[in-house]
Amino acid sequence: MTARPAFGGIEAGGTKWVCGLTDERGDLVATDVIPTTTPDETLGRAVRFFAGHETIRAIGVGSFGPLDLDPASPTHGSITTTPKPDWSDTDLLSPLRQAVGVPIALDTDVNAAALGEWRHVAGAGLHSLCYITVGTGIGAGAVVGGRLLHGSGHLEFGHLRIPHDTARDPFPGSCPHHGDCLEGLASGEALRHRWGRPAEDLDDPAVWHLEAEYLAHAIANAAYALAPQRVIVGGGVAQHPALLPRLRERLARDALRQQAVVTW
């Protein structure tokens, strides 16, 4: 007999949405992968996936952003200003609530990943961790004392300012807002702009020495500020085999002598 779905989840990404249903134990019952097209099409398919399952008790959504996470805001639950065409000012919560009628929790995709790592994977049993994703962009989520860290909104880790020796690295950065912030220097988009190829096609050791240097500056800042027990580095760029050994070597000289650095 197939288990009845009890909980739903959505990973709402810029290229695809992954929707899932789990039973009481957290085992997957059903999934669907939905291309991220227009808001109406994408949300419509997500609504149809969850509609009709009367046993669902709650849904969690981790979405690309930026997001309005202030419950007192009239636009709470909306994507704010995003470079994703047609998605600025999109209300994510109302269509789901109207269709399913159960409590829905919304947070950033990287916060959702941080919470998942803390509860079930590399952070299980810890009271604090920092999860950093290095992909097309760069983001971070932190769990401190068993709770996700929020301020007035959500962390904008990718826009940290880090040392940039323009004589050694004249690349001006790819961030449309700040130029040579962390994301502008070390994201997958920055690598593509600087070297003319995607990260997976870059094998020159000099590329990854520089990448590790920039990421180490940012991770050290996070370690000094939050003192996490573990730093988890995920995302497509982080999976390149040349990066992690160099990153660990660089961090051993800096802040993370005690904290473990692992990949997702």
C-alpha positions in Angstrom: 0.0 0.0 0.0 1.4 3.4 -1.0 2.0 5.7 2.0 -0.2 8.8 2.1 1.5 12.1 1.7 1.8 14.2 4.8 4.2 17.0 3.9 5.1 18.9 0.7 8.2 20.8 -0.4 9.3 23.0 -3.2 12.8 23.8 -4.3 12.0 26.9 -6.5 15.0 27.5 -8.7 15.7 29.9 -11.5 15.8 27.1 -14.1 13.5 24.5 -12.5 11.1 23.8 -9.6 11.4 20.5 -7.8 8.2 19.6 -6.0 7.9 16.7 -3.6 5.6 14.9 -1.2 6.8 12.9 1.8 5.0 10.6 4.3 5.1 10.9 8.0 8.7 9.6 8.2 10.0 12.0 5.6 10.3 9.3 2.9 9.5 10.6 -0.6 6.1 9.6 -2.0 6.1 11.6 -5.2 8.1 14.2 -7.1 7.7 16.5 -10.1 10.3 18.6 -11.9 8.8 21.8 -13.4 10.7 24.1 -15.8 10.9 27.7 -14.5 9.0 29.5 -17.3 6.5 32.3 -16.5 5.1 32.7 -13.0 1.6 31.7 -14.1 2.8 28.5 -15.8 5.2 27.5 -13.1 3.0 28.2 -10.2 0.0 26.7 -12.0 1.9 23.3 -12.4 3.0 23.4 -8.8 -0.5 24.0 -7.6 -1.8 21.1 -9.7 0.8 18.8 -8.2 -0.3 19.5 -4.6 -4.0 20.0 -5.2 -6.2 17.1 -4.3 -3.9 15.6 -1.6 -6.2 16.1 1.4 -3.7 14.5 3.8 -1.0 17.2 3.3 -0.5 19.1 6.6 2.1 21.7 5.5 4.4 22.8 2.7 7.9 24.2 2.8 9.2 26.4 0.0 12.8 27.3 -0.6 13.0 29.8 -3.4 15.4 31.9 -5.4 15.1 35.6 -4.6 15.5 38.2 -3.3 12.4 37.5 -1.2 10.2 39.6 1.1 10.2 37.6 4.3 8.7 40.2 6.6 5.4 38.8 7.8 4.2 42.4 8.5 4.9 43.5 4.9 2.0 43.8 2.4 4.2 42.0 -0.1 5.3 39.2 2.3 5.9 36.0 0.4 6.9 37.7 -2.9 10.0 37.7 -5.0 11.2 41.3 -5.0 13.6 42.6 -7.7 15.2 39.8 -9.6 17.1 39.6 -12.9 14.9 36.6 -13.7 12.6 37.9 -16.5 9.0 38.4 -15.5 9.5 37.2 -11.9 9.9 40.5 -10.1 7.1 41.2 -7.6 5.7 37.6 -8.0 3.5 36.5 -5.1 4.6 32.9 -4.3 2.5 32.2 -1.3 -1.1 33.3 -2.2 -1.7 30.9 -5.1 -0.4 27.9 -3.0 -2.4 28.9 0.1 -5.6 29.4 -1.9 -5.3 26.0 -3.7 -4.1 23.8 -0.8 -5.2 25.6 2.3 -2.5 24.4 4.6 0.3 26.3 6.4 3.2 27.2 4.1 6.7 28.2 5.2 8.8 30.2 2.8 12.6 31.0 2.9 15.5 31.4 0.6 16.8 28.4 -1.3 20.1 28.7 0.5 18.4 28.9 4.0 16.4 25.9 3.1 19.6 24.0 2.2 21.3 25.2 5.4 18.3 23.9 7.5 18.3 20.6 5.6 22.0 20.1 6.1 21.6 20.9 9.8 18.7 18.5 10.4 19.6 15.6 8.2 23.1 15.6 6.6 26.5 17.1 7.3 25.3 19.2 10.2 23.2 16.7 12.1 23.9 16.8 15.8 25.5 20.3 15.7 24.1 23.5 17.2 25.6 25.8 14.5 26.7 25.7 10.9 27.1 27.9 7.9 26.1 26.7 4.4 27.6 28.5 1.4 26.6 27.9 -2.1 28.9 28.8 -5.0 27.1 28.4 -8.3 25.9 30.9 -10.8 25.7 33.3 -7.9 26.9 33.0 -4.3 24.7 32.8 -1.2 24.8 31.6 2.4 22.5 30.5 5.2 23.4 30.0 8.8 22.0 28.0 11.7 22.9 29.4 15.2 21.6 27.7 18.3 19.3 25.5 16.2 17.6 28.4 14.5 18.1 30.0 11.0 19.7 33.3 11.2 17.5 36.2 10.0 17.8 39.9 10.2 15.5 42.4 8.7 15.4 40.1 5.6 17.9 37.4 4.6 21.7 37.3 4.3 23.3 38.7 1.2 26.6 36.9 1.6 27.4 37.1 -2.1 27.8 40.9 -1.8 30.4 40.9 0.9 33.4 43.1 0.1 36.7 41.2 0.0 40.3 42.2 -0.7 40.8 42.6 -4.5 44.3 43.4 -5.7 43.5 45.0 -9.1 47.2 45.0 -10.1 47.3 41.2 -9.8 43.8 40.6 -10.9 42.5 43.5 -13.1 39.1 41.8 -13.7 36.6 44.5 -12.6 34.0 42.0 -11.4 30.7 40.8 -12.9 28.2 42.0 -10.2 25.8 44.6 -11.7 25.4 46.3 -8.3 28.9 46.3 -6.8 31.3 45.1 -9.4 34.0 43.3 -7.4 32.1 42.0 -4.4 32.4 38.3 -3.6 29.8 37.2 -6.1 31.3 39.5 -8.7 34.7 37.9 -8.3 34.1 34.3 -7.4 30.7 33.1 -8.7 30.2 30.9 -11.7 29.1 33.9 -13.6 32.3 35.7 -12.6 34.4 32.8 -13.7 32.7 32.7 -17.1 33.1 36.4 -17.6 36.8 36.4 -16.5 38.0 33.3 -18.3 35.5 33.0 -21.1 34.5 29.4 -20.2 32.2 27.8 -17.6 33.8 26.6 -14.3 33.6 22.9 -15.3 35.9 23.6 -18.3 38.6 25.4 -16.3 41.6 23.3 -15.4 44.4 25.8 -15.0 45.7 25.6 -11.3 46.0 29.4 -11.3 42.3 29.8 -11.7 41.5 27.7 -8.7 44.2 29.2 -6.5 42.6 32.6 -7.1 39.1 31.2 -6.6 40.1 29.6 -3.3 41.7 32.8 -2.1 38.6 34.9 -2.7 36.3 32.3 -1.1 38.6 31.8 1.8 38.4 35.6 2.6 34.6 35.4 2.8 34.5 32.1 4.7 37.0 33.4 7.2 34.8 36.5 7.8 31.8 34.2 8.3 33.8 32.1 10.8 35.0 35.1 12.7 31.4 36.6 12.9 29.4 33.4 13.6 31.9 30.8 15.0 30.1 27.9 13.3 31.0 24.4 14.2 31.0 23.5 10.5 31.1 25.3 7.2 29.5 23.4 4.3 30.3 24.5 0.7 27.9 23.5 -2.0 26.8 24.5 -5.5 28.1 23.7 -8.9 31.4 25.6 -8.8 32.2 24.0 -5.4 32.1 20.5 -7.0 35.1 21.2 -9.2 37.8 18.8 -7.9 40.5 21.4 -7.9 38.8 23.8 -5.5 38.3 22.1 -2.1 41.9 21.1 -1.5 43.1 24.6 -2.2 40.3 26.1 -0.1 41.2 23.9 2.9 44.9 24.7 2.5 44.1 28.5 2.4 41.8 28.4 5.3 44.2 26.4 7.5 46.3 29.6 7.6 43.3 31.7 8.6 40.2 31.3 10.7 39.1 27.7 10.3 41.7 25.7 12.1 38.9 24.1 14.2 35.9 24.1 12.0 35.4 21.3 9.5 35.0 22.4 5.9 33.1 19.9 3.8 31.4 19.9 0.4 27.7 19.1 -0.1 
